[in-house]
Amino acid sequence: MQKERQAQAGKKSLLTQKIEAALRDHCGQDYSLDDLANNLQRDKFYLAHLYKNETGQTINQYENSYRISRFKSRLLWTD
């Protein structure tokens, strides 16, 4: 199952890529799933379902892992 998800990770749809880009752009801001849906002009439940099916994780999990990776990087590369 894990290998299957990794293979799919390289085949993300354009919409999934836009979801991730929007989350990265608004990282650290008050940005909800409703805001994301409005910006992408899609239903929030559709976005959540699509993202989970394509990546194997929720939008919230992606957002949290991205934030953690940013903070790790800051800890490593700043005084």
Rosetta blueprint (number, residue, H / E / L):
1 M L
2 Q H
3 K H
4 E H
5 R H
6 Q H
7 A H
8 Q H
9 A H
10 G L
11 K L
12 K L
13 S L
14 L H
15 L H
16 T H
17 Q H
18 K H
19 I H
20 E H
21 A H
22 A H
23 L H
24 R H
25 D H
26 H L
27 C L
28 G L
29 Q L
30 D L
31 Y L
32 S L
33 L H
34 D H
35 D H
36 L H
37 A H
38 N H
39 N H
40 L H
41 Q L
42 R L
43 D L
44 K H
45 F H
46 Y H
47 L H
48 A H
49 H H
50 L H
51 Y H
52 K H
53 N H
54 E H
55 T H
56 G L
57 Q L
58 T L
59 I H
60 N H
61 Q H
62 Y H
63 E H
64 N H
65 S H
66 Y H
67 R H
68 I H
69 S H
70 R H
71 F H
72 K H
73 S H
74 R H
75 L H
76 L H
77 W H
78 T L
79 D L
